Amino acid sequence: MSEQDDGIITTTAPFSNGEDTAPAAGMISQYVKDLSFENPNAPAIYQTPGAPAIDVQFNIGANQVGEDVHEITLRIEVRAESEGTVAFLVDLSFAGLFGLRNIPEEHIQPFLLGEAPRLLFPFARRVLADAVRDGGFPPLMLEPIDFGALYLQQAAQQQGNVGVTGNA
């Protein structure tokens, strides 16, 4: 970029040959792929005092669906129990389509399994909180998850693994 004497800023294309070779990554869309909420012990569970113990499991899946398009699925499973009785069960698969162009091969998997889930998580968290609230319980607000650190930890333990699994 350069500034001329008259204050007008002009730009020059970084690629004079006209090719689009700059790396680019972006979310194309996001959506609920599957959502299940079970409240198997209603209405009796509402008479149980105290907050339920909550177990959260998550899994990240990556699938190439087009030439430069990948689907990332963030699956979150929640089991809440109170005094040995199931309060609720939630199984959410929240997915997003990501376009990747001109990304070096060694950066694709870290993006798909670290950065893409980070971008999807706030939206999946809201869907999950709404489902739990709509089931008659206080909304479940999951703490933020550092998917990048989890990816690096999994990669160090299991080189070449395609998915990341964890719990919170």
C-alpha positions in Angstrom: 0.0 0.0 0.0 1.3 3.5 -0.8 0.0 7.0 -0.2 0.2 9.5 -3.0 0.9 13.3 -2.5 -2.8 14.2 -2.8 -3.8 11.9 0.3 -5.4 9.2 -1.8 -4.3 5.7 -0.8 -3.8 3.2 -3.5 -3.1 -0.5 -3.3 -1.3 -2.8 -5.5 -2.3 -6.5 -5.8 0.1 -8.7 -3.9 0.0 -11.2 -6.8 0.7 -9.6 -10.1 0.1 -12.8 -12.0 -3.6 -12.6 -11.1 -3.6 -16.0 -9.2 -5.4 -16.2 -5.9 -2.8 -18.0 -3.9 -3.3 -16.3 -0.5 -4.3 -18.7 2.3 -8.0 -18.3 3.3 -10.1 -20.1 5.8 -13.7 -19.2 6.8 -17.0 -20.6 8.1 -19.5 -21.1 5.4 -22.5 -22.2 7.6 -23.3 -23.7 11.0 -26.2 -25.9 12.0 -27.7 -28.4 14.5 -27.1 -31.8 12.9 -28.7 -33.8 15.7 -30.3 -32.9 19.1 -31.8 -35.2 21.7 -33.0 -34.2 25.1 -34.4 -36.7 27.5 -36.1 -36.0 30.8 -36.9 -39.7 31.8 -37.9 -39.1 35.4 -40.1 -36.1 35.1 -42.0 -34.9 37.1 -40.5 -36.7 40.1 -37.0 -35.3 39.4 -38.3 -31.8 40.1 -39.0 -32.8 43.7 -35.3 -33.8 44.3 -33.5 -31.1 46.3 -30.0 -30.0 45.3 -28.2 -29.5 42.0 -27.5 -32.6 39.9 -24.0 -33.9 39.2 -23.2 -33.2 35.6 -20.9 -35.2 33.3 -20.0 -33.6 30.0 -18.3 -35.5 27.2 -17.4 -34.1 23.8 -16.0 -35.3 20.5 -14.8 -33.5 17.4 -15.2 -35.0 14.0 -13.8 -33.8 10.7 -15.1 -34.8 7.3 -14.1 -33.4 3.8 -17.4 -32.8 1.9 -16.0 -30.9 -1.1 -12.8 -29.9 -2.8 -12.1 -27.1 -0.3 -14.9 -27.7 2.1 -14.8 -29.5 5.4 -17.6 -30.3 7.9 -16.6 -30.1 11.5 -19.0 -31.7 14.0 -18.8 -30.9 17.7 -20.7 -33.6 19.6 -21.6 -32.8 23.2 -23.1 -35.4 25.5 -24.4 -34.4 28.9 -25.7 -36.7 31.7 -27.1 -35.1 34.8 -27.9 -37.2 37.9 -29.4 -36.3 41.2 -29.3 -38.8 44.1 -28.6 -41.7 41.7 -31.5 -40.7 39.4 -31.1 -39.4 35.9 -32.3 -35.8 35.8 -31.7 -35.3 32.1 -29.6 -36.5 29.1 -28.6 -34.3 26.2 -26.9 -35.4 23.0 -26.0 -32.5 20.6 -24.2 -32.7 17.3 -23.5 -29.1 16.2 -21.7 -28.8 12.8 -20.2 -26.2 10.6 -18.9 -26.1 7.1 -15.5 -24.5 6.7 -13.9 -23.4 3.4 -10.1 -23.8 3.3 -8.1 -22.6 0.3 -4.3 -22.5 -0.1 -3.7 -23.6 3.4 -0.4 -25.6 3.9 -1.1 -29.3 4.6 0.5 -29.2 8.0 -1.9 -26.4 9.1 -5.2 -28.0 7.9 -5.7 -30.5 10.7 -4.8 -28.1 13.5 -7.3 -25.6 12.1 -10.1 -28.3 11.7 -9.6 -29.8 15.1 -8.5 -26.8 17.1 -9.7 -23.5 15.6 -13.0 -24.6 13.9 -14.4 -26.2 17.1 -13.5 -23.0 19.0 -15.6 -21.0 16.5 -18.5 -23.4 16.7 -18.6 -23.8 20.5 -20.4 -20.6 21.5 -23.3 -21.5 19.2 -23.4 -25.1 20.4 -23.3 -23.9 24.0 -26.3 -21.7 23.4 -28.3 -24.5 21.8 -27.4 -26.8 24.7 -28.4 -24.2 27.4 -31.7 -23.6 25.6 -32.5 -27.3 25.4 -31.8 -27.8 29.1 -33.8 -24.7 30.1 -36.7 -25.8 27.8 -36.6 -29.2 29.7 -37.4 -27.5 32.9 -33.9 -27.1 34.4 -31.7 -24.1 34.9 -29.7 -23.4 31.7 -26.4 -25.3 31.5 -23.7 -22.8 30.7 -20.6 -24.8 29.8 -17.2 -23.1 30.5 -15.1 -22.2 27.5 -12.9 -25.0 26.2 -9.4 -24.5 24.8 -9.7 -26.7 21.7 -6.3 -25.6 20.5 -4.5 -26.9 23.6 -6.6 -30.1 23.6 -5.6 -30.7 20.0 -1.9 -30.2 20.8 -2.2 -32.5 23.8 -3.9 -35.2 21.7 -1.5 -34.8 18.8 1.5 -35.2 21.2 -0.1 -38.4 22.7 -1.5 -39.9 19.5 0.3 -38.7 16.3 -1.9 -39.1 13.3 -5.3 -39.3 15.2 -8.1 -37.9 13.1 -10.5 -36.9 16.0 -10.3 -35.3 19.4 -12.2 -36.6 22.3 -12.4 -35.2 25.8 -14.5 -34.4 28.8 -15.3 -31.4 31.0 
